[in-house]
Amino acid sequence: MTSGGAAGPDADYPSVALAHGDYAAEIGLFGGTLKALTYRGAPLVESYEGKPPLMAGVVLAPWPNRTEDGWFEWQGTAHQLEITEPERNNAIHGFAVDWWRVTERSDNRVALAFDIEPRQGWPWAIQLEATYALDERGLHHQLTARTAEPGEVPFAYGLHLYLSPQGAGAEEAVLSVDVGKRYLLGARNLPTGKTEQVRIVNQPIAEVDWDDCFHGEGPLTAVYSAGGKGVRLEMGEGLNWVQMFTPADFPRAGGPGKALAVEPMSAPPNALRSGEDLARLSAQNPQRFTLRLAAENNN
């Protein structure tokens, strides 16, 4: 059922509760978010009340991350997006951080829809569907993008996940993710064109301060754990990019603290500008992306 009748921050930001076996989830209608996911009551993602803080759990489309100066060219025509990160003069994270609608619902599955309408710098209509489903293997998410436009439309997708190692603090946790390259970013968090080889295996999160882009030859898997308990994120075909971010001020009931965002993406920052791994969405070529989240227990 949809929650949101109680007083407090959640009253204005309703969600849909899902459950199956040991797993439970909340899917927020603002941003199509994965608002909460638990295994036997232990959190696998950072949860929150009210509006998603620091973009927690939101769908990023029709592009994730940043577009330099909000400007890009597509098939010979220049487009100027609204600047939504004015401190860096970028357009950031697309248009889907808005109200989605429920189209299907059961005890363990929900489908949400959101329509991207033409607007400044974006002359195309796109229809998004996000599904979230629980089973004994965890939470399965699929994002489908469709368009009825007569030509091709640029498209990329991301999901702004903040992982939780079953409730342990980031200072106690380690991360393993099978990426091979780090793409160096400049002061505006845009790619500089430089890369370095990396290997992230049991990396203590206490030792890093990231807002960095990584690439691997998919399918990619990330495991975030503390003391043998944690969460596994499996990214499906086409999600070969990951933005990882370690804010020190993620809001929690006991006070703000360090958190880890692991953001699967189908293209890197500035993809609208560079064209790198940018999909060509059309009526004949819908785009689909999948991922799975599950508990990881090794003790």
C-alpha positions as CSV (number, residue, x, y, z in Angstrom):
1,M,0.0,0.0,0.0
2,T,1.0,3.6,-0.3
3,S,2.1,5.3,2.9
4,G,2.2,8.9,3.6
5,G,-0.9,9.5,5.8
6,A,1.1,10.0,9.0
7,A,2.3,13.4,10.2
8,G,5.9,14.4,9.7
9,P,8.3,14.7,6.7
10,D,6.9,11.6,5.0
11,A,3.4,13.0,4.8
12,D,4.3,15.1,1.8
13,Y,6.4,12.4,0.1
14,P,4.4,9.1,-0.1
15,S,6.0,5.7,-0.9
16,V,4.9,2.2,-1.7
17,A,5.8,-0.6,0.7
18,L,6.9,-4.0,-0.7
19,A,7.7,-7.2,1.1
20,H,8.8,-10.7,0.3
21,G,10.3,-13.2,2.7
22,D,13.3,-11.7,4.5
23,Y,13.2,-8.5,2.3
24,A,11.2,-5.3,2.6
25,A,11.4,-2.1,0.6
26,E,9.9,1.4,0.2
27,I,9.7,3.0,-3.2
28,G,9.3,6.7,-3.1
29,L,7.0,8.4,-5.7
30,F,9.2,11.6,-5.8
31,G,12.1,10.8,-8.0
32,G,11.1,7.1,-8.5
33,T,13.4,6.4,-5.6
34,L,14.5,3.3,-3.8
35,K,13.8,4.9,-0.4
36,A,14.6,1.9,1.8
37,L,15.6,-1.8,1.5
38,T,16.1,-4.1,4.4
39,Y,17.1,-7.8,4.9
40,R,15.7,-9.2,8.2
41,G,15.4,-5.6,9.3
42,A,19.0,-4.6,8.5
43,P,19.3,-1.8,6.0
44,L,20.9,-2.4,2.6
45,V,20.6,1.2,1.5
46,E,20.6,4.5,3.4
47,S,17.0,5.4,4.2
48,Y,15.5,8.8,4.9
49,E,12.3,10.8,5.7
50,G,10.7,13.3,3.4
51,K,12.4,14.7,0.3
52,P,15.4,12.6,-0.9
53,P,18.6,14.1,0.7
54,L,21.7,14.3,-1.6
55,M,19.6,12.7,-4.4
56,A,19.3,9.5,-2.4
57,G,17.9,6.7,-4.5
58,V,16.6,8.8,-7.4
59,V,16.4,7.8,-11.1
60,L,18.7,9.9,-13.2
61,A,17.4,10.4,-16.8
62,P,17.7,11.2,-19.6
63,W,21.3,11.7,-18.5
64,P,23.1,11.1,-15.2
65,N,25.6,13.4,-13.6
66,R,26.7,16.6,-15.3
67,T,26.5,18.4,-18.7
68,E,29.2,21.1,-19.1
69,D,27.6,24.6,-19.4
70,G,24.3,22.8,-20.0
71,W,25.2,22.8,-23.7
72,F,25.3,19.9,-26.2
73,E,24.9,19.2,-29.9
74,W,22.8,16.4,-31.3
75,Q,22.7,15.5,-35.0
76,G,24.0,19.0,-36.0
77,T,21.7,21.0,-33.7
78,A,22.9,22.8,-30.6
79,H,20.8,22.7,-27.4
80,Q,21.1,24.8,-24.2
81,L,19.7,23.1,-21.1
82,E,18.7,25.0,-18.0
83,I,21.7,25.3,-15.6
84,T,20.7,23.4,-12.5
85,E,24.1,23.3,-10.8
86,P,24.9,27.1,-10.9
87,E,28.0,26.9,-8.7
88,R,29.7,24.8,-11.4
89,N,27.6,26.1,-14.4
90,N,26.4,22.6,-15.2
91,A,23.1,20.9,-15.9
92,I,22.8,17.9,-13.6
93,H,21.0,14.6,-13.3
94,G,18.2,15.1,-15.9
95,F,14.5,15.6,-15.3
96,A,13.1,12.7,-13.4
97,V,13.6,14.1,-9.9
98,D,9.8,14.8,-9.9
99,W,6.6,13.0,-9.1
100,W,6.1,9.6,-10.7
101,R,2.8,7.7,-10.8
102,V,2.0,4.1,-9.9
103,T,0.8,2.0,-12.8
104,E,0.9,-1.5,-11.3
105,R,1.2,-2.7,-7.7
106,S,1.2,-5.9,-5.7
107,D,2.7,-7.0,-2.3
108,N,6.2,-7.5,-3.7
109,R,6.3,-5.4,-7.0
110,V,5.5,-1.9,-8.1
111,A,5.7,-0.2,-11.5
112,L,6.1,3.6,-11.8
113,A,5.8,5.8,-14.8
114,F,7.2,9.3,-15.6
115,D,6.9,11.3,-18.8
116,I,9.7,13.6,-19.8
117,E,8.1,16.4,-21.8
118,P,9.9,18.8,-24.2
119,R,11.4,21.8,-22.5
120,Q,14.3,24.3,-22.7
121,G,17.2,22.6,-24.5
122,W,15.3,19.3,-24.7
123,P,12.8,19.1,-27.6
124,W,12.0,15.4,-27.2
125,A,9.3,13.4,-25.3
126,I,10.4,10.2,-23.5
127,Q,8.3,7.8,-21.5
128,L,10.0,6.1,-18.5
129,E,8.9,3.0,-16.6
130,A,10.7,1.9,-13.4
131,T,9.9,-1.4,-11.8
132,Y,11.0,-2.7,-8.4
133,A,10.3,-6.3,-7.4
134,L,11.3,-8.4,-4.4
135,D,11.9,-12.1,-4.3
136,E,14.1,-14.5,-2.4
137,R,17.2,-13.2,-4.3
138,G,16.6,-9.6,-3.2
139,L,15.4,-6.5,-5.1
140,H,15.3,-6.4,-8.9
141,H,15.1,-3.0,-10.6
142,Q,14.4,-2.3,-14.3
143,L,14.3,1.0,-16.1
144,T,12.7,1.2,-19.5
145,A,12.8,4.3,-21.8
146,R,10.6,4.6,-24.8
147,T,9.9,7.4,-27.3
148,A,7.4,8.0,-30.1
149,E,9.7,10.7,-31.7
150,P,10.3,10.3,-35.4
151,G,14.0,10.3,-35.1
152,E,16.7,9.3,-32.6
153,V,16.9,10.8,-29.1
154,P,20.0,10.9,-26.9
155,F,19.6,9.0,-23.7
156,A,21.6,7.8,-20.7
157,Y,20.5,6.4,-17.3
158,G,21.7,6.2,-13.7
159,L,20.4,5.4,-10.2
160,H,21.8,7.4,-7.3
161,L,22.1,4.6,-4.7
162,Y,23.5,5.1,-1.2
163,L,24.5,1.6,0.0
164,S,24.5,0.5,3.7
165,P,26.5,-2.5,5.0
166,Q,23.5,-3.7,7.0
167,G,23.6,-0.7,9.3
168,A,27.3,-0.5,10.1
169,G,29.0,2.9,9.7
170,A,31.0,3.8,6.7
171,E,34.1,4.2,8.9
172,E,33.9,0.4,9.6
173,A,33.1,-0.7,6.0
174,V,35.1,-1.8,3.0
175,L,34.2,-1.8,-0.7
176,S,35.1,-4.1,-3.5
177,V,33.9,-3.3,-7.0
178,D,35.3,-4.7,-10.3
179,V,36.1,-1.5,-12.1
180,G,39.5,-1.0,-13.9
181,K,39.8,2.7,-14.6
182,R,39.2,5.9,-12.8
183,Y,38.3,8.9,-14.9
184,L,39.9,12.0,-13.5
185,L,37.6,14.9,-12.9
186,G,38.3,18.6,-12.7
187,A,37.1,21.3,-10.4
188,R,33.7,21.3,-12.0
189,N,33.4,17.5,-11.6
190,L,33.7,17.0,-15.4
191,P,36.1,14.6,-17.0
192,T,39.6,16.0,-17.8
193,G,40.3,13.3,-20.4
194,K,42.9,11.6,-18.2
195,T,42.5,8.1,-16.7
196,E,44.3,5.9,-14.3
197,Q,44.3,2.2,-13.6
198,V,42.6,1.2,-10.3
199,R,41.9,-1.9,-8.3
200,I,39.2,-1.6,-5.6
201,V,39.3,-4.6,-3.4
202,N,38.4,-4.3,0.3
203,Q,38.9,-0.6,0.2
204,P,38.3,1.0,3.6
205,I,35.8,3.8,3.0
206,A,37.2,5.7,6.0
207,E,40.4,6.3,3.9
208,V,38.7,7.8,0.8
209,D,37.1,11.1,-0.1
210,W,35.4,10.4,-3.5
211,D,33.3,12.2,-6.0
212,D,34.8,10.2,-8.8
213,C,33.9,8.3,-12.0
214,F,35.0,4.7,-12.6
215,H,34.6,2.3,-15.5
216,G,34.8,-1.4,-15.9
217,E,34.1,-4.1,-18.5
218,G,30.7,-5.2,-17.3
219,P,28.7,-6.8,-15.9
220,L,29.9,-5.0,-12.7
221,T,29.4,-6.1,-9.1
222,A,30.0,-4.0,-5.9
223,V,30.1,-5.5,-2.4
224,Y,30.0,-3.1,0.5
225,S,30.4,-4.8,3.9
226,A,31.6,-4.6,7.5
227,G,32.4,-7.7,9.6
228,G,31.3,-10.0,6.9
229,K,27.8,-8.5,6.5
230,G,26.8,-6.2,3.8
231,V,25.1,-5.6,0.5
232,R,25.8,-6.8,-3.0
233,L,24.9,-4.7,-6.1
234,E,24.9,-6.4,-9.4
235,M,24.7,-4.1,-12.4
236,G,23.2,-5.4,-15.7
237,E,24.3,-5.1,-19.3
238,G,25.2,-1.5,-20.3
239,L,25.8,-0.2,-16.8
240,N,29.6,-0.1,-17.1
241,W,30.1,3.3,-15.4
242,V,29.9,4.1,-11.7
243,Q,30.1,7.4,-9.9
244,M,31.2,6.9,-6.3
245,F,30.6,9.7,-3.8
246,T,31.4,9.8,-0.1
247,P,29.6,12.8,1.5
248,A,30.5,13.5,5.2
249,D,27.0,14.9,6.0
250,F,24.4,12.3,5.0
251,P,21.4,13.0,7.4
252,R,20.5,10.3,9.8
253,A,18.4,10.1,13.0
254,G,21.5,10.1,15.2
255,G,23.1,13.0,13.3
256,P,24.8,13.4,10.0
257,G,27.7,11.1,9.0
258,K,29.8,9.7,6.1
259,A,28.0,7.7,3.5
260,L,28.8,5.9,0.3
261,A,27.0,6.5,-3.0
262,V,27.5,3.9,-5.7
263,E,25.7,5.2,-8.7
264,P,25.4,2.7,-11.7
265,M,25.4,4.7,-15.0
266,S,25.0,3.8,-18.6
267,A,27.3,6.7,-19.6
268,P,29.9,8.9,-18.0
269,P,29.7,12.5,-16.8
270,N,29.3,14.9,-19.7
271,A,28.0,12.2,-22.1
272,L,25.6,14.5,-23.8
273,R,28.6,16.7,-24.7
274,S,31.1,13.9,-25.5
275,G,28.7,11.3,-26.9
276,E,30.6,8.6,-25.0
277,D,28.3,5.5,-24.5
278,L,25.3,7.7,-25.2
279,A,22.3,5.6,-26.4
280,R,20.3,6.4,-29.5
281,L,16.7,6.0,-28.3
282,S,14.0,5.6,-30.9
283,A,10.5,4.2,-31.4
284,Q,12.2,1.0,-32.8
285,N,15.0,1.0,-30.2
286,P,13.7,1.3,-26.5
287,Q,16.4,1.2,-23.8
288,R,16.3,-1.1,-20.8
289,F,18.7,-1.4,-17.8
290,T,18.6,-3.7,-14.9
291,L,20.2,-4.2,-11.5
292,R,19.9,-6.3,-8.4
293,L,20.5,-5.6,-4.7
294,A,20.8,-8.4,-2.1
295,A,22.2,-9.1,1.3
296,E,25.8,-10.4,1.5
297,N,26.7,-12.5,4.5
298,N,30.1,-14.1,4.8
299,N,30.3,-15.0,8.5
